[in-house]
Amino acid sequence: MNSSENYESLVSLFDKQLAFAQNLQKKIIPSPGSFVSDHYQFYSYLRPFRKVGGDFYDFHFLENGKISLLIADATGHGIDAAMITSMIKLSYSYTMKDHRINQSPSLVLKHIESDISQQMDNTFFTAIALVLDPKENILYFANAGHPDAVLLKANHKIELLKPNLPMLGLQQFMTTMHYFDMRINFSSGDKLLLFTDGLIDAKNPDREEFSLERVISVIKKNADLPINILGSHIIDACADFKQEQAPSDDICILGIEVDD
């Protein structure tokens, strides 16, 4: 086999591996239409930097009408990052079967972190885990080094769901770390936007970042719109800001609105 044939063989093999990873990632990330709730409206947008990426989300319906939701961002891009998201999916699904864990977002993150650390050393990722409780109008969350989520209250007040835990993967260096949940009211007319850093870190030709401040500005300007249209406005605003600059990271946005 000459060098040209060898190169073509390697390219063909890589294309097959990439196609396999792409099909796998499509299967492990739920479609927006599969989120059906009498209490919440849901919006999602996911665009990998390459054909596959490290941004991931998932949700599970729990007992008593509660809903668990997870958004995560694995370091890196491409096939390696997609493999990590597959491991996060498996671990998250497993934790949802344990009623002692699935009611606590911080414990969910702790067990996912532990599972992955046992399989792969030095694997780091950020994540936010939520438990929505429509009966109590409460949202429980744990933010592990992830960008602030933005809560738009029905009265248009903005609250931020800031990190209360470090990036996941650091457990091996912080064995005495205390995992705890945050609690916040989440009631009729409230909207929550979660996103990965590919959104706020997107740059324009002058190398300025889109930033959390610009995201909040778009949310305030469109505060009365339904969550799906609000989410679309954020994507459009980011695209306009970038002025057709090539993407440099995956972007994932989730939106949740409490029905009136």
C-alpha positions in Angstrom: 0.0 0.0 0.0 1.5 3.4 -1.0 1.3 6.5 1.1 -1.7 7.9 -0.7 -3.7 4.7 -0.2 -2.6 4.5 3.4 -3.8 8.1 3.9 -7.1 7.4 2.3 -7.5 4.3 4.5 -6.9 6.3 7.6 -9.3 9.0 6.6 -12.0 6.4 5.8 -11.5 4.8 9.3 -11.7 8.2 11.0 -14.9 9.1 9.1 -16.5 5.8 10.2 -15.5 6.4 13.8 -16.8 9.9 13.6 -20.1 8.7 12.1 -20.4 6.1 14.9 -19.8 8.7 17.6 -22.3 11.1 15.9 -25.0 8.5 15.8 -24.3 7.5 19.4 -24.5 11.1 20.6 -27.8 11.7 18.8 -29.3 8.7 20.6 -28.1 9.7 24.1 -29.4 13.3 24.0 -33.2 13.5 24.3 -35.3 15.3 21.7 -37.1 18.4 23.0 -40.4 16.8 22.2 -39.8 14.1 24.8 -40.1 16.6 27.6 -43.8 16.6 28.3 -45.1 18.2 31.5 -48.3 19.7 32.8 -46.3 22.3 34.8 -43.3 23.3 32.6 -42.5 24.4 29.0 -39.1 23.3 27.8 -36.7 24.6 25.2 -33.3 23.2 24.0 -30.7 24.1 21.5 -27.5 22.1 20.9 -24.8 22.8 18.3 -21.5 20.9 18.5 -18.4 22.8 17.4 -17.5 19.7 15.3 -19.9 16.9 14.3 -19.8 15.7 17.9 -18.9 17.5 21.1 -18.8 17.7 24.9 -22.0 19.5 25.6 -24.7 17.3 27.0 -28.1 17.5 28.6 -30.6 15.0 29.9 -33.7 14.8 32.1 -35.7 12.2 34.0 -39.2 12.3 35.4 -39.3 11.4 39.1 -42.0 10.5 41.6 -44.6 13.0 42.8 -44.3 15.1 39.6 -40.7 16.1 40.2 -38.3 16.4 37.3 -34.5 16.0 37.4 -32.5 17.8 34.7 -28.7 17.9 34.0 -26.6 20.1 31.7 -22.9 19.3 31.4 -19.8 20.5 29.5 -16.9 18.1 29.1 -13.5 19.6 28.5 -12.2 19.2 24.9 -14.0 18.7 21.6 -14.8 16.0 19.2 -14.7 12.2 19.7 -12.9 12.3 23.1 -15.4 14.7 24.6 -18.3 12.8 23.1 -17.0 9.6 24.9 -17.1 11.5 28.2 -20.7 12.6 27.5 -21.6 9.0 26.9 -20.2 8.1 30.3 -22.1 11.0 31.9 -25.3 9.7 30.3 -24.8 6.2 31.7 -23.9 7.4 35.2 -26.8 9.9 35.3 -29.3 7.2 34.2 -27.9 4.9 36.9 -28.3 7.5 39.7 -31.9 8.2 38.7 -32.7 4.6 39.9 -31.6 5.4 43.4 -34.3 7.3 45.3 -31.7 8.2 48.0 -29.7 10.1 45.4 -32.0 11.4 42.7 -33.8 13.9 44.9 -30.6 15.8 45.6 -28.8 17.5 42.7 -25.5 17.7 44.5 -25.5 14.0 45.3 -26.3 13.2 41.7 -23.2 15.2 40.6 -21.1 13.6 43.3 -21.9 10.1 42.1 -21.4 11.0 38.5 -18.1 12.5 39.3 -17.1 9.4 41.4 -18.2 7.0 38.6 -16.2 8.7 35.9 -13.1 9.3 38.1 -13.0 5.5 38.7 -12.9 4.9 35.0 -10.8 7.8 33.7 -8.2 9.8 35.5 -8.0 13.6 35.1 -11.4 13.9 33.5 -12.9 17.3 34.2 -16.3 18.8 33.3 -18.7 21.4 34.6 -22.4 20.7 35.2 -25.6 22.0 36.7 -28.1 19.5 38.2 -31.7 20.5 39.0 -34.7 19.0 40.7 -38.0 20.8 39.8 -40.8 20.4 42.4 -44.0 21.8 40.9 -46.1 21.0 44.0 -43.9 23.2 46.2 -43.0 25.7 43.5 -39.3 25.0 44.4 -36.2 24.5 42.3 -33.2 22.7 43.9 -29.9 23.0 42.2 -26.2 22.3 42.4 -23.8 24.2 40.1 -20.4 22.6 39.7 -18.2 25.2 38.1 -20.7 25.9 35.3 -21.6 29.3 34.0 -24.3 31.1 36.0 -27.8 30.1 35.0 -30.2 33.0 34.7 -33.6 32.9 36.4 -36.1 35.5 35.1 -38.8 36.0 37.7 -42.4 36.8 36.6 -41.8 40.3 37.9 -38.8 40.6 35.5 -36.3 40.5 38.4 -33.1 38.6 37.5 -31.5 36.0 39.8 -28.3 34.0 39.1 -27.7 30.4 39.9 -24.1 30.7 40.7 -21.6 27.8 41.4 -21.7 26.2 44.8 -19.3 23.4 43.9 -16.0 23.3 42.0 -15.6 21.7 38.6 -16.3 18.0 38.6 -13.2 15.8 38.5 -11.5 17.6 41.4 -13.0 15.2 44.0 -9.7 13.2 44.0 -7.9 16.3 45.3 -10.6 17.5 47.7 -11.7 14.5 49.6 -13.3 16.5 52.4 -15.5 18.6 50.1 -19.1 19.1 51.3 -21.8 18.6 48.7 -25.0 20.6 49.3 -28.0 21.8 47.4 -29.3 25.3 46.8 -33.0 26.1 46.9 -34.9 28.8 45.2 -38.6 29.6 44.5 -39.7 28.7 40.9 -43.3 29.5 40.4 -45.9 30.7 37.8 -44.4 32.8 35.0 -40.8 32.3 36.0 -38.2 31.3 33.3 -34.8 29.7 33.7 -32.0 29.7 31.1 -29.1 27.4 31.4 -26.2 27.3 28.9 -22.6 26.2 28.4 -19.6 28.5 28.1 -19.6 28.2 24.3 -22.4 30.8 24.3 -20.9 33.5 26.6 -17.3 32.9 25.3 -18.3 33.4 21.6 -16.2 36.2 20.1 -16.7 38.8 17.5 -14.0 40.0 15.1 -12.6 42.4 17.7 -12.2 39.4 20.1 -14.8 40.6 22.5 -16.9 37.9 24.2 -20.6 37.7 24.0 -20.6 37.5 27.8 -23.2 36.8 30.5 -24.1 40.5 30.6 -25.2 40.4 26.9 -27.2 37.3 27.5 -29.0 39.0 30.4 -29.7 42.0 28.3 -31.4 39.9 25.6 -33.4 38.1 28.3 -34.6 41.5 29.8 -35.5 42.8 26.3 -37.6 39.8 25.6 -38.9 39.0 29.1 -42.5 38.6 28.1 -41.9 36.1 25.3 -42.5 32.3 25.6 -39.3 30.4 26.6 -38.8 28.9 23.1 -38.9 32.3 21.4 -36.7 33.8 24.1 -34.2 31.0 23.6 -34.2 31.6 19.8 -33.6 35.4 20.4 -30.5 34.5 22.4 -29.1 32.3 19.6 -29.8 35.0 17.0 -28.2 37.7 19.2 -25.1 35.6 19.6 -24.9 34.9 15.8 -25.3 38.7 15.0 -22.6 39.5 17.6 -20.1 37.1 16.1 -20.6 38.5 12.6 -20.0 35.1 11.0 -16.9 34.3 12.9 -16.2 30.5 12.8 -17.4 28.7 16.0 -14.7 27.7 18.5 -16.8 25.7 21.0 -20.0 23.7 21.4 -23.1 25.7 22.4 -26.0 24.3 24.4 -28.9 26.3 25.8 -31.8 24.9 27.9 -34.9 26.9 28.9 -37.6 26.0 31.4 -40.8 28.1 31.9 -43.3 27.5 34.7 -46.8 27.4 33.1 -49.4 29.9 34.4 
